[in-house]
């Protein structure tokens, strides 16, 4: 009979080098992390996958926190709840921490020998208190500055359920990060819209003025969108 302590989820915190993804039928379900010269695979929740694929490059140092437990085979199964690039200029890629989360420093080692060298999870959130983590780089100063201006350029992003499932939510956050990082708040706003009539090529972006359409937006196409916005800023600014 399995040990009930091993079956129950335990909190973990790992710091290591991001190696890339373990490809599962074309879906980026797992990230590969090198910790203490050992490679680990950690499951990425659906809501985080677009941002992770967009913002992380192989070789980057990251901190991953989440929960893990032993499977029936005795192998540790890990699932991320937060991924933080270890750079002061980067914001966390995160979900909401569950209100019933209990952070136990002594439990991380129970997940498996692979976790024995990791630091315990440090948090300024009191046990049992829900905490909402802001989307990537959507800081209050940026939002405040944006609200005082009337941007001339609009980036339209479809918010229909089909587009959101194909990366629309993560796309909005990535575009917001780009605008803040480049200090375009005075010139550009992201407008979440209804259907843009090209659901089969989601996620879609339309840049106004000019109605420039970008379909099937992925991380590699974001620089093209940024360049298009930059050109418009030069014309309208």
Rosetta blueprint (number, residue, H / E / L):
1 X L
2 X L
3 X L
4 X H
5 X H
6 X H
7 X H
8 X L
9 X L
10 X E
11 X E
12 X E
13 X E
14 X E
15 X E
16 X E
17 X E
18 X E
19 X E
20 X E
21 X E
22 X E
23 X E
24 X E
25 X L
26 X L
27 X E
28 X E
29 X E
30 X E
31 X E
32 X E
33 X E
34 X E
35 X E
36 X L
37 X L
38 X E
39 X E
40 X E
41 X E
42 X E
43 X E
44 X L
45 X L
46 X H
47 X H
48 X H
49 X H
50 X H
51 X H
52 X H
53 X H
54 X H
55 X H
56 X L
57 X L
58 X L
59 X L
60 X L
61 X E
62 X E
63 X E
64 X E
65 X E
66 X E
67 X E
68 X E
69 X E
70 X E
71 X L
72 X L
73 X L
74 X L
75 X L
76 X E
77 X E
78 X E
79 X E
80 X E
81 X E
82 X E
83 X E
84 X E
85 X E
86 X L
87 X L
88 X L
89 X L
90 X L
91 X L
92 X L
93 X E
94 X E
95 X L
96 X L
97 X E
98 X L
99 X L
100 X L
101 X L
102 X L
103 X L
104 X L
105 X L
106 X L
107 X L
108 X H
109 X H
110 X H
111 X H
112 X L
113 X H
114 X H
115 X H
116 X L
117 X L
118 X L
119 X L
120 X L
121 X L
122 X L
123 X L
124 X L
125 X L
126 X L
127 X L
128 X L
129 X L
130 X L
131 X E
132 X L
133 X L
134 X L
135 X L
136 X L
137 X L
138 X L
139 X L
140 X H
141 X H
142 X H
143 X H
144 X H
145 X H
146 X H
147 X H
148 X H
149 X L
150 X L
151 X L
152 X L
153 X E
154 X E
155 X E
156 X E
157 X E
158 X E
159 X L
160 X L
161 X H
162 X H
163 X H
164 X H
165 X H
166 X H
167 X H
168 X H
169 X H
170 X H
171 X H
172 X H
173 X H
174 X H
175 X H
176 X H
177 X H
178 X H
179 X H
180 X H
181 X H
182 X L
183 X L
184 X L
185 X L
186 X L
187 X L
188 X E
189 X E
190 X E
191 X E
192 X E
193 X E
194 X L
195 X L
196 X L
197 X L
198 X L
199 X H
200 X H
201 X H
202 X L
203 X L
204 X L
205 X E
206 X E
207 X E
208 X E
209 X L
210 X L
211 X L
212 X E
213 X E
214 X E
215 X L
216 X L
217 X L
218 X L
219 X H
220 X H
221 X H
222 X H
223 X H
224 X H
225 X H
226 X H
227 X H
228 X H
229 X H
230 X H
231 X H
232 X H
233 X H
234 X H
235 X H
236 X H
237 X L
